Amino acid sequence: MTGFGSGEASSSRLKISVEMASVNRKQAELVINLPRTLASLEPQIRAGILEVFSRGRITVQVAVEQVGGARSTLQVDDHLATEYYQAFQLLQRIWSQQAVPFQAADLLRAPGVFTVKEDSVSIQDVEPLLEDALSDAFSRLLDMQNLEGARLRSDLRDRLDALRARVEQIEAHAPRVKDRYRQQLHKRLHDAGVNTHLDDERLLREFAIFAERCDISEELTRLQSHFDQFLRYFNQDEPVGRSLDFLCQEVNRELNTIGSKANDATIAHAVVEAKTELEKIREQVQNVQ
């Protein structure tokens, strides 16, 4: 599910900012952007996120700021400066009359003599602040996802009711298929000049074979069981996206079987409408955690 959350934590020296964003994905995918000095904390952050999220693309952005600006120190490489000075003296002897007086300012242009080093941030100082900032961002992200989850649950209930209504139409029409086939079979034989009665043994045998072949009672029973399982998942707090996705596959399998066994235009039409509703449910299920 989509969502966004941010969090901050600070001390007298540091300020940690965290932003977390999630978008829909069928699998779990994490993108964690940390300062290089904190790269060793990535496995810990990743493990914490995967304990909660099983689907979706989660992006985490962490920024570290030193309060009052970064502290820097000037360092001088005196050994390198001495080598520069000795090299200059050597050139003076070589150039003799063309010698140029050596000045200390010349060392400012010499690479490596003077360097400015910023104080590094220790992981020990950052870790407790980062944990607090991550917790705040995580909580806000979950709050936003819970709001979206409530809307998804309501929408899925409505779509499931529409799907159930289609299946109930199929269940109500199914008994008529057998009666109509028996009447049509008797009529065809009569039109062909074959005199038979509805209780003729051969006619009854043919009808029994057809009735067994087009019986969809098992598929209808399994569908009702799947629908009940849908409702149970709607009332659970843990991630159920994968389970709902699997149920959609099973419902689709039962509808396909009904369509192939029913041998009836009315049922075939109802199956098409039911699968249309199921596809809408499947699309929404991809957004469920």
TORKE-673594 format. One record per residue: residue in three letters; residue number from 1; chain; y, x, z of N, C-alpha, C in turn. Coordinates in steps of 0.05 Angstrom, whole numbers. Example, Ala and Ser with C-alpha at 12.3 -4.5 7.8 and 13.67 -1.06 7.14 Angstrom:
{ALA,1,A,{-114,264,156},{-90,246,156},{-66,264,156}}
{SER,2,A,{-45,257,142},{-21,273,143},{1,258,157}}
END
This chain:
{MET,1,A,{-24,17,0},{0,0,0},{25,18,0}}
{THR,2,A,{47,6,-9},{71,22,-11},{85,20,17}}
{GLY,3,A,{101,41,22},{116,42,47},{132,68,49}}
{PHE,4,A,{150,68,69},{167,92,73},{173,93,103}}
{GLY,5,A,{173,118,113},{181,122,141},{193,150,144}}
{SER,6,A,{212,152,163},{225,178,168},{226,182,198}}
{GLY,7,A,{227,207,206},{229,213,235},{243,240,239}}
{GLU,8,A,{256,243,262},{270,268,269},{264,275,298}}
{ALA,9,A,{265,301,303},{263,312,330},{278,338,331}}
{SER,10,A,{291,343,353},{308,367,355},{308,379,383}}
{SER,11,A,{315,404,383},{318,419,408},{345,433,407}}
{SER,12,A,{351,451,426},{376,465,426},{379,484,402}}
{ARG,13,A,{356,491,390},{356,510,368},{348,499,341}}
{LEU,14,A,{330,478,342},{318,469,317},{321,438,314}}
{LYS,15,A,{321,430,288},{320,402,281},{299,398,260}}
{ILE,16,A,{279,381,265},{257,376,246},{261,348,234}}
{SER,17,A,{260,346,208},{262,320,194},{236,316,178}}
{VAL,18,A,{225,292,179},{201,285,165},{205,259,149}}
{GLU,19,A,{197,259,124},{197,235,108},{169,230,97}}
{MET,20,A,{159,206,100},{132,199,90},{135,175,71}}
{ALA,21,A,{122,176,48},{122,154,29},{94,150,19}}
{SER,22,A,{87,125,14},{60,118,4},{63,99,-20}}
{VAL,23,A,{46,104,-40},{44,86,-63},{14,80,-67}}
{ASN,24,A,{9,60,-83},{-19,50,-87},{-36,70,-103}}
{ARG,25,A,{-59,76,-94},{-79,92,-108},{-106,82,-99}}
{LYS,26,A,{-126,84,-117},{-153,74,-110},{-166,93,-90}}
{GLN,27,A,{-160,119,-92},{-170,139,-74},{-148,150,-56}}
{ALA,28,A,{-155,165,-36},{-135,178,-19},{-125,204,-32}}
{GLU,29,A,{-99,207,-33},{-87,231,-45},{-63,239,-28}}
{LEU,30,A,{-63,264,-18},{-41,274,-1},{-26,296,-14}}
{VAL,31,A,{1,294,-12},{19,315,-21},{37,322,2}}
{ILE,32,A,{34,346,13},{48,355,37},{66,379,30}}
{ASN,33,A,{92,375,33},{111,396,27},{122,407,53}}
{LEU,34,A,{114,432,59},{123,446,84},{138,471,77}}
{PRO,35,A,{156,480,95},{167,507,91},{145,528,93}}
{ARG,36,A,{149,550,79},{128,569,77},{119,579,104}}
{THR,37,A,{137,582,123},{130,592,149},{112,573,165}}
{LEU,38,A,{111,548,156},{95,528,171},{70,520,155}}
{ALA,39,A,{63,535,135},{40,528,118},{14,526,133}}
{SER,40,A,{11,541,155},{-14,540,170},{-18,513,184}}
{LEU,41,A,{3,496,186},{0,470,199},{-10,449,181}}
{GLU,42,A,{-11,454,155},{-19,434,135},{-46,421,141}}
{PRO,43,A,{-67,437,147},{-93,424,152},{-92,405,175}}
{GLN,44,A,{-77,411,196},{-75,393,219},{-61,367,211}}
{ILE,45,A,{-39,369,196},{-25,345,187},{-43,328,169}}
{ARG,46,A,{-57,341,150},{-74,327,131},{-97,312,146}}
{ALA,47,A,{-109,325,166},{-131,312,180},{-120,287,195}}
{GLY,48,A,{-96,289,207},{-85,267,222},{-80,243,203}}
{ILE,49,A,{-70,248,179},{-64,226,161},{-90,213,151}}
{LEU,50,A,{-110,229,144},{-135,218,134},{-151,202,154}}
{GLU,51,A,{-144,206,180},{-157,189,200},{-148,160,198}}
{VAL,52,A,{-125,155,187},{-113,128,185},{-115,117,157}}
{PHE,53,A,{-109,134,137},{-107,124,109},{-132,132,94}}
{SER,54,A,{-144,112,81},{-168,117,64},{-161,114,35}}
{ARG,55,A,{-138,102,29},{-130,98,1},{-100,103,-1}}
{GLY,56,A,{-91,108,-26},{-63,111,-30},{-54,140,-34}}
{ARG,57,A,{-32,144,-46},{-20,170,-49},{3,173,-28}}
{ILE,58,A,{-2,192,-9},{17,196,13},{32,222,8}}
{THR,59,A,{58,220,8},{75,244,5},{90,250,31}}
{VAL,60,A,{88,274,41},{101,282,66},{120,305,60}}
{GLN,61,A,{145,301,68},{165,322,64},{176,330,91}}
{VAL,62,A,{174,356,97},{182,367,123},{205,387,119}}
{ALA,63,A,{227,384,134},{249,402,132},{256,413,160}}
{VAL,64,A,{261,439,162},{267,452,187},{295,463,185}}
{GLU,65,A,{312,456,204},{340,466,204},{346,478,231}}
{GLN,66,A,{359,502,230},{367,515,255},{394,505,263}}
{VAL,67,A,{396,495,287},{421,484,297},{443,506,298}}
{GLY,68,A,{466,500,287},{488,520,286},{484,541,265}}
{GLY,69,A,{465,536,247},{460,555,225},{440,576,232}}
{ALA,70,A,{429,589,212},{408,609,217},{421,634,229}}
{ARG,71,A,{409,646,249},{418,671,261},{409,695,244}}
{SER,72,A,{427,713,239},{420,736,222},{428,762,235}}
{THR,73,A,{414,782,228},{420,809,239},{422,829,216}}
{LEU,74,A,{440,848,219},{443,869,198},{426,893,206}}
{GLN,75,A,{410,902,187},{392,924,192},{399,947,173}}
{VAL,76,A,{398,972,184},{405,996,168},{381,1014,167}}
{ASP,77,A,{374,1022,143},{352,1041,139},{365,1069,139}}
{ASP,78,A,{366,1082,162},{380,1108,164},{365,1130,149}}
{HIS,79,A,{339,1128,148},{324,1148,133},{330,1147,103}}
{LEU,80,A,{332,1122,93},{339,1119,64},{367,1128,59}}
{ALA,81,A,{385,1122,78},{413,1131,75},{415,1161,74}}
{THR,82,A,{399,1174,92},{399,1204,92},{390,1215,65}}
{GLU,83,A,{369,1202,53},{359,1212,28},{380,1208,6}}
{TYR,84,A,{395,1185,7},{417,1181,-13},{438,1203,-10}}
{TYR,85,A,{445,1210,15},{465,1230,20},{456,1258,10}}
{GLN,86,A,{431,1264,16},{420,1290,7},{419,1291,-24}}
{ALA,87,A,{412,1269,-37},{411,1268,-66},{439,1272,-77}}
{PHE,88,A,{459,1261,-64},{487,1263,-73},{496,1292,-71}}
{GLN,89,A,{488,1305,-49},{496,1333,-46},{483,1351,-67}}
{LEU,90,A,{458,1344,-75},{444,1359,-96},{459,1356,-122}}
{LEU,91,A,{468,1332,-128},{484,1328,-153},{510,1343,-152}}
{GLN,92,A,{522,1345,-129},{547,1360,-127},{543,1389,-135}}
{ARG,93,A,{521,1400,-125},{515,1428,-132},{509,1432,-161}}
{ILE,94,A,{496,1412,-173},{489,1414,-201},{514,1411,-219}}
{TRP,95,A,{532,1392,-211},{556,1387,-227},{578,1406,-221}}
{SER,96,A,{577,1421,-199},{597,1441,-190},{626,1430,-192}}
{GLN,97,A,{640,1438,-213},{668,1431,-215},{673,1401,-218}}
{GLN,98,A,{653,1386,-228},{656,1358,-232},{648,1341,-208}}
{ALA,99,A,{644,1354,-185},{635,1340,-161},{655,1319,-152}}
{VAL,100,A,{645,1298,-141},{661,1276,-131},{656,1273,-101}}
{PRO,101,A,{677,1271,-85},{673,1269,-56},{655,1246,-48}}
{PHE,102,A,{637,1249,-29},{619,1228,-20},{634,1212,1}}
{GLN,103,A,{631,1185,-1},{643,1167,19},{622,1148,30}}
{ALA,104,A,{626,1140,55},{606,1123,68},{604,1096,53}}
{ALA,105,A,{626,1087,41},{626,1062,26},{606,1063,3}}
{ASP,106,A,{600,1087,-7},{581,1089,-29},{554,1078,-21}}
{LEU,107,A,{547,1079,4},{521,1070,13},{519,1039,12}}
{LEU,108,A,{542,1025,12},{541,996,10},{529,987,-16}}
{ARG,109,A,{533,1004,-37},{522,997,-63},{494,1008,-67}}
{ALA,110,A,{483,1022,-48},{457,1034,-51},{436,1014,-42}}
{PRO,111,A,{417,1006,-60},{397,986,-54},{379,995,-30}}
{GLY,112,A,{376,976,-12},{356,980,10},{367,992,35}}
{VAL,113,A,{392,1003,34},{403,1015,58},{411,994,79}}
{PHE,114,A,{425,974,70},{433,952,87},{418,926,79}}
{THR,115,A,{406,913,98},{392,888,94},{400,868,116}}
{VAL,116,A,{402,843,108},{408,821,127},{382,805,131}}
{LYS,117,A,{373,804,156},{348,790,162},{354,765,179}}
{GLU,118,A,{344,742,170},{347,717,185},{325,715,206}}
{ASP,119,A,{333,706,229},{313,702,250},{292,682,241}}
{SER,120,A,{267,689,244},{245,671,236},{241,649,257}}
{VAL,121,A,{230,626,247},{224,604,265},{195,606,273}}
{SER,122,A,{189,606,298},{161,608,307},{147,581,306}}
{ILE,123,A,{122,582,300},{106,557,299},{105,544,326}}
{GLN,124,A,{104,560,347},{103,550,375},{127,533,381}}
{ASP,125,A,{151,540,371},{175,524,375},{175,499,358}}
{VAL,126,A,{164,501,334},{165,479,315},{144,457,321}}
{GLU,127,A,{121,465,329},{98,447,330},{103,422,347}}
{PRO,128,A,{113,424,372},{117,399,387},{138,381,375}}
{LEU,129,A,{159,393,363},{180,377,350},{169,363,325}}
{LEU,130,A,{153,378,310},{141,367,286},{122,344,292}}
{GLU,131,A,{108,346,314},{89,325,322},{105,299,328}}
{ASP,132,A,{128,302,342},{144,279,349},{156,266,324}}
{ALA,133,A,{167,283,306},{179,273,281},{158,259,263}}
{LEU,134,A,{134,271,261},{113,259,246},{104,232,258}}
{SER,135,A,{103,231,284},{95,206,297},{115,183,291}}
{ASP,136,A,{141,189,292},{161,169,285},{159,160,256}}
{ALA,137,A,{157,179,238},{155,173,209},{129,156,204}}
{PHE,138,A,{108,164,217},{82,151,214},{84,122,223}}
{SER,139,A,{97,118,246},{99,91,258},{116,73,239}}
{ARG,140,A,{138,83,229},{155,67,211},{141,61,185}}
{LEU,141,A,{126,80,175},{111,75,150},{90,53,154}}
{LEU,142,A,{76,54,177},{56,34,183},{68,6,187}}
{ASP,143,A,{92,6,199},{106,-20,203},{112,-33,176}}
{MET,144,A,{121,-17,157},{128,-27,130},{102,-36,116}}
{GLN,145,A,{81,-21,119},{56,-28,106},{44,-53,118}}
{ASN,146,A,{48,-57,145},{37,-81,157},{51,-106,147}}
{LEU,147,A,{78,-104,141},{92,-127,130},{81,-133,102}}
{GLU,148,A,{77,-112,86},{65,-116,60},{37,-127,62}}
{GLY,149,A,{22,-117,82},{-6,-127,86},{-7,-156,92}}
{ALA,150,A,{13,-166,108},{13,-195,114},{18,-212,89}}
{ARG,151,A,{35,-202,72},{40,-216,47},{16,-216,29}}
{LEU,152,A,{2,-192,28},{-22,-190,11},{-44,-208,22}}
{ARG,153,A,{-47,-210,48},{-68,-227,60},{-63,-256,52}}
{SER,154,A,{-38,-265,54},{-32,-293,47},{-37,-298,17}}
{ASP,155,A,{-29,-279,0},{-34,-282,-29},{-64,-282,-35}}
{LEU,156,A,{-79,-265,-22},{-108,-264,-27},{-122,-289,-18}}
{ARG,157,A,{-113,-300,4},{-125,-325,14},{-121,-347,-7}}
{ASP,158,A,{-96,-349,-18},{-91,-370,-38},{-108,-366,-63}}
{ARG,159,A,{-111,-341,-71},{-127,-336,-95},{-156,-341,-90}}
{LEU,160,A,{-165,-334,-65},{-193,-340,-59},{-199,-370,-58}}
{ASP,161,A,{-179,-385,-48},{-183,-415,-48},{-185,-425,-77}}
{ALA,162,A,{-169,-413,-95},{-170,-422,-123},{-197,-415,-135}}
{LEU,163,A,{-208,-391,-128},{-234,-383,-138},{-256,-401,-128}}
{ARG,164,A,{-254,-408,-102},{-274,-425,-90},{-274,-453,-103}}
{ALA,165,A,{-250,-462,-110},{-248,-488,-123},{-263,-488,-150}}
{ARG,166,A,{-261,-466,-165},{-275,-464,-190},{-305,-464,-186}}
{VAL,167,A,{-314,-450,-166},{-343,-449,-160},{-353,-476,-151}}
{GLU,168,A,{-337,-491,-136},{-345,-517,-127},{-347,-536,-151}}
{GLN,169,A,{-330,-532,-171},{-333,-548,-196},{-360,-542,-210}}
{ILE,170,A,{-367,-516,-210},{-393,-509,-222},{-416,-521,-206}}
{GLU,171,A,{-414,-520,-180},{-436,-531,-163},{-439,-561,-167}}
{ALA,172,A,{-416,-575,-170},{-417,-604,-173},{-429,-612,-200}}
{HIS,173,A,{-424,-595,-220},{-433,-602,-247},{-462,-593,-253}}
{ALA,174,A,{-472,-573,-238},{-498,-561,-243},{-521,-582,-245}}
{PRO,175,A,{-523,-602,-227},{-546,-621,-229},{-546,-637,-255}}
{ARG,176,A,{-523,-641,-267},{-522,-657,-291},{-534,-643,-315}}
{VAL,177,A,{-535,-616,-313},{-545,-600,-336},{-574,-607,-341}}
{LYS,178,A,{-590,-609,-320},{-619,-614,-323},{-623,-643,-335}}
{ASP,179,A,{-609,-662,-323},{-612,-690,-333},{-604,-692,-362}}
{ARG,180,A,{-582,-679,-369},{-573,-681,-397},{-593,-668,-416}}
{TYR,181,A,{-604,-645,-407},{-624,-631,-424},{-649,-649,-429}}
{ARG,182,A,{-658,-662,-408},{-682,-679,-411},{-676,-702,-430}}
{GLN,183,A,{-652,-714,-428},{-646,-736,-446},{-643,-725,-475}}
{GLN,184,A,{-630,-702,-478},{-627,-691,-505},{-654,-683,-517}}
{LEU,185,A,{-672,-673,-501},{-698,-665,-511},{-713,-690,-520}}
{HIS,186,A,{-712,-711,-504},{-726,-736,-512},{-714,-748,-537}}
{LYS,187,A,{-687,-746,-540},{-674,-757,-563},{-681,-742,-589}}
{ARG,188,A,{-682,-715,-587},{-690,-699,-610},{-718,-705,-619}}
{LEU,189,A,{-736,-708,-600},{-763,-715,-607},{-765,-743,-620}}
{HIS,190,A,{-750,-761,-609},{-749,-788,-620},{-738,-789,-648}}
{ASP,191,A,{-716,-773,-652},{-704,-772,-679},{-723,-759,-699}}
{ALA,192,A,{-740,-741,-688},{-760,-728,-706},{-784,-745,-711}}
{GLY,193,A,{-785,-769,-700},{-807,-787,-704},{-831,-782,-685}}
{VAL,194,A,{-826,-767,-664},{-847,-762,-644},{-843,-782,-621}}
{ASN,195,A,{-862,-799,-617},{-860,-819,-596},{-870,-807,-570}}
{THR,196,A,{-851,-805,-551},{-858,-795,-525},{-843,-812,-504}}
{HIS,197,A,{-853,-810,-480},{-840,-823,-457},{-828,-801,-439}}
{LEU,198,A,{-809,-809,-423},{-796,-790,-405},{-815,-778,-385}}
{ASP,199,A,{-837,-792,-380},{-857,-781,-361},{-880,-768,-375}}
{ASP,200,A,{-877,-762,-401},{-898,-748,-415},{-902,-721,-403}}
{GLU,201,A,{-928,-713,-400},{-934,-688,-387},{-923,-664,-401}}
{ARG,202,A,{-925,-664,-428},{-913,-642,-443},{-883,-640,-440}}
{LEU,203,A,{-870,-663,-440},{-841,-664,-436},{-833,-655,-409}}
{LEU,204,A,{-849,-663,-389},{-843,-654,-362},{-847,-624,-358}}
{ARG,205,A,{-868,-613,-372},{-872,-584,-370},{-849,-569,-382}}
{GLU,206,A,{-840,-577,-405},{-817,-565,-419},{-792,-567,-402}}
{PHE,207,A,{-788,-590,-390},{-765,-594,-373},{-766,-576,-348}}
{ALA,208,A,{-790,-573,-337},{-793,-556,-313},{-786,-527,-319}}
{ILE,209,A,{-795,-518,-343},{-789,-490,-351},{-758,-487,-354}}
{PHE,210,A,{-745,-506,-366},{-716,-505,-370},{-702,-506,-343}}
{ALA,211,A,{-711,-523,-325},{-698,-526,-299},{-700,-500,-283}}
{GLU,212,A,{-723,-487,-285},{-726,-461,-270},{-708,-440,-282}}
{ARG,213,A,{-706,-440,-309},{-691,-419,-323},{-661,-422,-318}}
{CYS,214,A,{-651,-447,-315},{-622,-451,-312},{-614,-457,-283}}
{ASP,215,A,{-632,-453,-264},{-625,-458,-236},{-606,-437,-226}}
{ILE,216,A,{-584,-445,-215},{-563,-426,-206},{-558,-430,-176}}
{SER,217,A,{-577,-442,-162},{-572,-448,-133},{-571,-422,-117}}
{GLU,218,A,{-587,-402,-124},{-586,-376,-109},{-559,-363,-113}}
{GLU,219,A,{-550,-363,-138},{-524,-350,-143},{-501,-364,-129}}
{LEU,220,A,{-502,-390,-128},{-481,-406,-114},{-482,-400,-84}}
{THR,221,A,{-506,-397,-73},{-508,-391,-44},{-497,-363,-38}}
{ARG,222,A,{-503,-344,-55},{-493,-317,-50},{-462,-316,-53}}
{LEU,223,A,{-452,-332,-72},{-423,-333,-75},{-409,-343,-50}}
{GLN,224,A,{-420,-364,-38},{-409,-375,-14},{-410,-355,9}}
{SER,225,A,{-432,-339,10},{-434,-318,29},{-412,-296,25}}
{HIS,226,A,{-408,-289,0},{-387,-269,-7},{-359,-280,1}}
{PHE,227,A,{-354,-305,-4},{-328,-317,3},{-324,-316,34}}
{ASP,228,A,{-345,-322,49},{-343,-321,78},{-338,-293,87}}
{GLN,229,A,{-350,-273,74},{-346,-245,81},{-317,-237,75}}
{PHE,230,A,{-306,-247,53},{-278,-242,47},{-260,-250,70}}
{LEU,231,A,{-265,-274,81},{-248,-285,102},{-251,-268,128}}
{ARG,232,A,{-276,-258,133},{-280,-241,156},{-264,-215,154}}
{TYR,233,A,{-264,-204,130},{-249,-179,125},{-219,-183,128}}
{PHE,234,A,{-209,-207,120},{-181,-213,123},{-172,-211,152}}
{ASN,235,A,{-189,-217,170},{-182,-218,199},{-187,-191,213}}
{GLN,236,A,{-195,-171,199},{-200,-145,212},{-175,-127,210}}
{ASP,237,A,{-172,-109,229},{-149,-91,230},{-154,-64,216}}
{GLU,238,A,{-179,-56,214},{-185,-30,202},{-183,-32,171}}
{PRO,239,A,{-182,-9,157},{-181,-10,128},{-205,-24,116}}
{VAL,240,A,{-200,-43,97},{-222,-58,85},{-219,-59,55}}
{GLY,241,A,{-202,-42,43},{-197,-43,14},{-223,-37,-1}}
{ARG,242,A,{-237,-17,6},{-262,-10,-8},{-283,-32,-6}}
{SER,243,A,{-285,-44,18},{-304,-66,22},{-297,-90,5}}
{LEU,244,A,{-271,-96,3},{-263,-119,-14},{-268,-113,-43}}
{ASP,245,A,{-264,-88,-51},{-269,-80,-78},{-298,-83,-85}}
{PHE,246,A,{-316,-76,-67},{-345,-79,-71},{-352,-109,-73}}
{LEU,247,A,{-340,-125,-56},{-345,-154,-57},{-337,-166,-84}}
{CYS,248,A,{-314,-157,-94},{-306,-167,-120},{-326,-161,-142}}
{GLN,249,A,{-339,-137,-140},{-360,-130,-159},{-384,-149,-157}}
{GLU,250,A,{-391,-155,-132},{-414,-173,-127},{-408,-201,-137}}
{VAL,251,A,{-384,-211,-132},{-376,-238,-141},{-377,-239,-172}}
{ASN,252,A,{-367,-217,-184},{-367,-216,-214},{-396,-216,-224}}
{ARG,253,A,{-414,-203,-210},{-442,-202,-219},{-454,-230,-217}}
{GLU,254,A,{-449,-245,-196},{-460,-272,-193},{-448,-291,-214}}
{LEU,255,A,{-423,-288,-220},{-410,-305,-241},{-422,-300,-268}}
{ASN,256,A,{-427,-274,-274},{-440,-267,-300},{-467,-280,-302}}
{THR,257,A,{-482,-279,-280},{-509,-290,-280},{-508,-321,-284}}
{ILE,258,A,{-490,-334,-271},{-487,-363,-274},{-480,-369,-303}}
{GLY,259,A,{-461,-354,-314},{-454,-359,-342},{-476,-357,-361}}
{SER,260,A,{-494,-337,-356},{-517,-333,-375},{-540,-352,-370}}
{LYS,261,A,{-542,-363,-346},{-565,-381,-340},{-559,-410,-344}}
{ALA,262,A,{-533,-418,-341},{-527,-446,-339},{-532,-461,-366}}
{ASN,263,A,{-527,-448,-389},{-532,-461,-415},{-516,-487,-417}}
{ASP,264,A,{-491,-486,-409},{-474,-510,-409},{-445,-503,-414}}
{ALA,265,A,{-432,-517,-433},{-405,-510,-441},{-385,-514,-418}}
{THR,266,A,{-389,-535,-402},{-370,-541,-380},{-372,-519,-359}}
{ILE,267,A,{-396,-511,-352},{-400,-489,-333},{-389,-463,-344}}
{ALA,268,A,{-394,-458,-369},{-385,-433,-382},{-354,-432,-380}}
{HIS,269,A,{-341,-454,-385},{-312,-455,-383},{-302,-450,-354}}
{ALA,270,A,{-316,-462,-335},{-309,-458,-307},{-313,-429,-298}}
{VAL,271,A,{-334,-416,-309},{-339,-388,-303},{-317,-371,-313}}
{VAL,272,A,{-307,-376,-337},{-285,-361,-348},{-260,-363,-330}}
{GLU,273,A,{-254,-388,-322},{-231,-392,-304},{-235,-378,-277}}
{ALA,274,A,{-260,-379,-267},{-266,-366,-241},{-262,-335,-244}}
{LYS,275,A,{-271,-324,-266},{-268,-295,-270},{-239,-287,-273}}
{THR,276,A,{-223,-305,-284},{-195,-300,-286},{-182,-298,-258}}
{GLU,277,A,{-190,-317,-241},{-180,-316,-213},{-190,-291,-199}}
{LEU,278,A,{-215,-284,-204},{-227,-260,-192},{-212,-235,-200}}
{GLU,279,A,{-204,-233,-226},{-190,-210,-235},{-163,-207,-221}}
{LYS,280,A,{-150,-229,-215},{-125,-229,-200},{-129,-218,-172}}
{ILE,281,A,{-152,-227,-160},{-159,-217,-133},{-164,-187,-134}}
{ARG,282,A,{-179,-178,-155},{-186,-150,-157},{-161,-133,-160}}
{GLU,283,A,{-141,-142,-175},{-116,-127,-178},{-102,-124,-151}}
{GLN,284,A,{-102,-145,-135},{-89,-144,-109},{-104,-127,-89}}
{VAL,285,A,{-130,-127,-92},{-147,-112,-73},{-141,-82,-76}}
{GLN,286,A,{-133,-73,-100},{-127,-45,-104},{-104,-36,-87}}
{ASN,287,A,{-88,-55,-78},{-65,-49,-61},{-71,-49,-31}}
{VAL,288,A,{-96,-57,-24},{-103,-60,4},{-114,-33,14}}
{GLN,289,A,{-105,-26,38},{-114,-1,51},{-143,-1,57}}
END
